[in-house]
Amino acid sequence: MRKILFIFSLIGFTSAAAFAQTVQDAFRISENDYEGTARSVAMGNAVTALGGDLGSVNINPAAAVVAPYSQITLTPGLTIGVSKAQGVSQFSDGDLPYFQREMRSTRTRFAIPNIGFSINFDTGRTRGVKNIAVGLTVNSTNNWNESIYAGGTNTRTSYLGDMAFGANGYLSSELISDDAFNIVPWKAAIGYNLGMISTYGGYNDQYVGATEVPMSDGSISFGDGTLKQTLGIIRSGQKHDYVVNVGMNVSDVVYIGANLGITSVSYSYSDFFKEAASSRGEFGMSIIDGEGNEIPMYFNKMTYRTSYDISGSGVYGKIGIIAKPVAGLRLGAAIQTPAINYLSETFQESGEVSFTGEGGYDANETSPMGRNRYTLSSPFRANFGAAYTIGKLGLVSVDYELCNYGQMRYRAAEYDDDLADINSLISQSYATSHMFRAGLEFKPVDFMAVRAGYGFTTSPETALRNEKFSVKARQNVALGLGFSTSGSFFVDLAVKYTLPERTYIKPYGDYVGTFDSEGNFIPDSNYLSPLVGNVQHNVKVLLTCGWRF
């Protein structure tokens, strides 16, 4: 794993055993970015002490029983993601030798982040348990909607150079064997079989990329030409919590609730990296035919793709309480058990290459479909909140939530030894994330409410705290309106904007450099591989239609 966890490397799945699990995937599946109803979202999801809304049930199980009525809600929504990506200089003089163009990409997705009902039963008592509520809600707890594209030219490093560097040490006979995808890195096998990389100088375990030239002293140099490089990344998917909820109202002072939660997650990732010679006749080489004649050929272009999909379900429990110690004041708290997620994944890699000239050819190859099954234990989380109502005029609410992501753990009976290193890395790489939320509701007239919310979440990645390129917190703001009729129907609207996040992508690893006496690779600071910065904007629009009865 790389030191900076927000720098994702598009180097494919390098293990011959074909493990795609990463610490980032564990965090991605464990993290909650609550959606729910338009009312809860508009108030920044600062609803731990508030209740009364089906979007609040995931955060505090006591929420539904606070309402003295039964209700049904349905919330369709749109998620709009806009990314702007461009190369970032890593050099002291500010030189930018790659991915010079800023490229913008927009991706829009429709979803239903909330649907549910709660039935409130009046016991007829004036003290003790006055009401019991039971219900079922389906609320979105995460949503991935991102496409990234970046492009430019490069005259220093290449993807195929890194591919050759990663293949060093593996015998060429292994890379072309029938069992190659079980014993060597997939990228090395595909690259060698397609001629993206080849042996040189009589070695059978040392490789050179098609964009490189072996020198007389045994070193490797970038070829004679300019590469046009393009990368693309698409992430999509959603996580929902199916919650069976029960709650009790004790004397209109204390509200207690419990959830049985079933998570459902579906996440897809795909990327590609393209390299092409900027002009014909660049990156020349030759092959020897059966009669010993040299046949000239030139590298033209290549594409390498990786993809994987994760899906599964999990189970957890949650209990919560809301209390009204004095008029107008509400206090709330909730604790959620660790979630046990049963996951399966599929993953695949493929390559395409084209050479021109007398010996030119086109070829492509695709790996087998890799498959894994495993469990992921997501950590426990706790919520605390306070709210104050100002008569019929409105209310204010604040929340605090914490979750220690260093407690995430992978489990797979046949792979536990292999996963031990990943679990150890999780403990080293993640700590506690702190979430602060605030909400405001103002009712200028009885039938209308104006709402606003704010959220601030600290990053749990420990490696980010002292890094130059880092994301230390996520912030979002929200606005909304609510309308109620004289009957049972109500409608709420919310718009949530996540403040721009800047993340960094390393399309391939640094490979130009030397090894120290202990065998550690020391990159040459003049030939660092590209770093791409991406600024991501996200907007969510939700509309809740509901009925009270």
C-alpha positions, -999 to +999 in steps of 0.1 A: +000+000+000+011+035-006+020+059+022-006+085+012-039+066+013-058+090-008-034+084-037-049+054-054-027+036-078-041+022-111-016-006-112-041-034-112-042-063-088-006-073-085-010-105-064-009-138-082-034-150-056-057-123-069-067-104-038-085-072-046-093-063-010-077-030+002-078-009+033-097+017+012-124-008+003-129-016+040-133+021+048-156+027+018-180-001+029-179+008+066-183+046+062-218+062+065-228+092+045-264+094+056-291+104+031-326+094+043-355+119+040-353+154+027-360+168+061-332+150+078-308+158+050-318+195+050-310+197+087-275+182+082-287+149+097-284+165+131-313+144+143-300+122+171-320+142+197-348+153+174-367+123+160-401+124+145-388+116+110-382+083+092-349+096+079-337+098+116-344+061+124-309+050+111-292+075+134-314+070+165-339+041+168-360+062+192-368+087+164-400+072+150-419+069+184-414+106+191-440+113+165-475+109+179-488+095+146-481+068+120-464+078+087-453+067+053-425+084+033-410+080-002-379+100-013-366+100-048-333+118-054-306+129-078-269+128-072-247+150-095-210+146-094-186+169-112-148+163-113-120+184-125-087+166-129-052+178-139-016+169-132+001+182-101+038+191-101+061+172-078+092+191-088+109+220-070+108+242-101+071+237-106+076+219-139+045+199-150+057+173-176+025+153-177-013+155-176-012+192-184-048+195-195-076+201-170-105+178-179-140+180-165-165+151-162-201+151-150-220+121-138-257+121-127-275+093-110-311+087-099-319+068-068-345+064-040-326+071-008-356+066+015-388+046+017-405+034+048-434+034+072-440+035+109-472+026+127-478+042+161-500+023+186-516+042+215-518+020+246-545+043+262-524+048+293-517+083+307-484+073+323-457+046+316-457+032+281-481+055+263-472+046+227-454+018+208-441+023+173-431-004+149-419+001+113-396-007+084-374+018+067-349+016+039-324+045+040-293+051+019-261+053+040-237+058+012-237+067-025-208+065-050-211+085-081-178+096-097-161+097-130-126+111-135-107+117-167-073+133-172-049+136-201-017+151-214+018+143-228+048+127-212+085+125-222+099+111-190+080+080-178+055+055-191+030+030-179+048+003-198+080+013-181+064+006-148+049-026-161+083-038-171+098-028-137+070-048-119+077-079-140+114-080-132+124-111-113+097-133-129+109-158-155+096-152-190+086-189-191+063-183-162+047-153-178+036-174-209+028-206-190-007-221-190-008-214-152+005-178-155-026-162-139-021-184-108+016-178-103+025-143-115+010-108-114-018-106-140-005-073-155+030-089-161+015-119-178-008-098-200+019-073-209+044-099-218+020-120-239+009-088-259+045-076-264+040-045-242+071-056-224+099-080-234+132-094-221+165-078-233+202-084-232+200-121-229+181-120-195+151-142-190+138-123-159+145-086-167+122-066-189+119-034-209+087-016-220+078-010-256+083+027-249+118+022-236+153+015-250+180-007-234+213+011-232+248-003-238+256-001-200+226-022-192+203+007-181+170+015-195+161+049-211+128+065-221+123+060-259+127+086-286+093+103-288+064+118-269+036+099-253+000+110-252-015+096-219-051+094-207-066+079-176-102+073-166-119+061-135-155+054-128-169+046-094-206+039-088-229+021-063-250+025-032-253+012+003-287+009+019-298-001+054-330-021+058-341-014+093-368-031+114-376-006+142-395-007+174-398+021+199-416+030+232-428+064+245-426+065+283-447+092+298-438+117+270-405+121+287-383+092+276-384+075+242-365+043+237-359+024+204-341-005+189-331-014+153-323-046+136-303-034+106-296-053+074-271-036+051-270-040+013-240-028-006-232-027-043-200-010-055-184-010-089-150+004-099-133+005-133-103+023-147-083+025-179-049+039-188-040+047-224-006+055-240-001+064-276+029+077-296+022+113-306+036+107-341+042+077-364+078+065-364+085+072-327+095+044-303+111+022-329+123-013-323+129-044-343+121-081-342+142-110-356+124-133-380+131-170-384+159-163-409+177-138-387+164-107-405+156-076-385+120-064-391+113-028-380+082-019-360+070+010-339+049+013-308+016+029-317-008+027-287-020+006-258-048+005-233-049-013-199-081-018-180-090-031-145-124-035-129-140-050-099-174-052-083-182-058-046-217-068-034-231-083-003-251-077+029-245-074+066-263-073+099-260-051+130-281-039+160-286-004+174-303+010+205-312+046+211-328+070+236-343+105+235-352+123+267-370+156+274-356+167+308-372+202+306-396+219+283-381+226+249-349+206+255-342+172+240-311+150+245-304+119+225-278+091+223-275+058+203-250+030+200-246+007+171-229-027+173-202-037+148-217-048+114-208-082+100-208-078+062-208-109+040-192-098+007-183-112-027-163-097-054-153-102-090-124-086-108-107-087-141-079-071-162-073-067-199-049-051-223-049-040-259-018-030-280-010-018-315+023-017-333+029-002-368+056-009-394+066-040-413+064-061-382+034-044-368+003-061-353-027-056-331-034-078-301-055-080-270-059-103-240-082-106-210-075-123-177-098-149-162-126-135-140-113-135-104-137-142-075-135-140-038-158-143-008-150-129+026-165-111+056-157-076+068-164-065+103-173-027+104-166-009+137-192+001+163-203+038+163-219+061+188-242+091+184-249+120+208-272+149+202-291+179+217-320+199+203-340+228+215-374+238+203-386+274+204-423+269+207-439+267+173-413+290+158-386+264+151-357+245+166-319+240+166-301+207+168-265+196+171-249+161+168-217+144+175-208+109+161-176+089+164-163+057+148-129+041+151-122+027+116-090+011+129-112-017+142-122-028+107-113-064+100-114-088+070-120-125+075-119-154+050-113-189+063-090-200+034-071-167+032-068-155+068-030-156+066-030-134+035-055-110+050-035-106+083-012-081+066-041-061+053-057-061+088-025-050+103-023-021+078-059-011+087-048-008+123-019+014+114-037+035+088-070+043+104-081+059+137-112+075+150-133+098+128-153+126+144-185+138+129-201+171+139-236+181+125-259+210+131-294+218+119-319+246+120-356+247+113-377+279+111-414+280+106-426+315+095-461+301+090-478+269+103-477+251+069-441+259+059-407+252+073-373+266+062-343+244+070-305+245+069-278+221+079-240+217+081-217+187+085-180+183+093-163+149+093-126+145+101-106+120+081-097+088+099-066+082+077-036+086+100-012+089+071-029+121+059-022+141+090+014+152+081+013+148+044+016+177+019-011+161-004-040+153+019-077+155+026-082+162+063-120+167+065-152+165+046-177+193+049-212+197+035-240+223+037-278+218+031-309+238+026-345+227+024-382+236+025-411+217+040-448+220+034-478+205+052-514+204+041-544+206+064-548+169+058-522+141+061-500+149+031-466+166+034-437+173+011-401+182+018-373+194-005-336+193+003-304+203-016-271+191-001-237+203-014-205+186-004-177+212-004-150+204-030-126+176-021-092+173-036-078+138-039-047+125-056-042+097-081-009+080-089-017+062-123+014+041-120+043+037-096+078+054-096+102+030-113+132+051-123+159+051-096+183+029-077+183+004-049+201+010-016+222-015+003+192-031+019+173-035-013+149-006-009+140+013-041+149+050-041+131+069-069+150+094-090+135+128-081+138+139-117+118+111-131+088+107-107+057+091-122+027+113-127+005+126-099-030+138-108-051+160-086-089+157-088-114+182-074-148+166-068-180+185-064-212+166-053-248+179-052-278+158-040-314+168-045-341+150-026-379+152-026-399+135+001-436+128-002-452+116+030-485+108+047-494+110+083-523+091+098 
